[in-house]
């Protein structure tokens, strides 16, 4: 028997936030760490990520999504002393981008 909640359980076991948005930048999924991390938590589900960011960040997100749709798999979008954040493409069986997620890479000292 296939457990359809298994992928969500795996993602919920991660300590870093995982947020998935579709190609319209609508928040479709957040793991438990993302719910705790982002201001507004679960209320972000179904809303536009663009509304949560300033104009400069919105431009970056739109540009990166276009690059992902053109074939890139991942792009660094933020790099500070604690972590790097990447936007990573999620593709369907035909290779078309159906959305993206933010991937965190903590920096170690």
Secondary structure, DSSP 8 states (H G I E B T S, - for coil): ---TTHHHHHHHT-SS--EEEETT-BEEEE-HHHHHHSTTGGGGTTSBGGGGS-HHHHHHHHHHHHHHHTT--EEEEEE-SSEEEEEEEEE-TTS-EEEEEEEEEE---
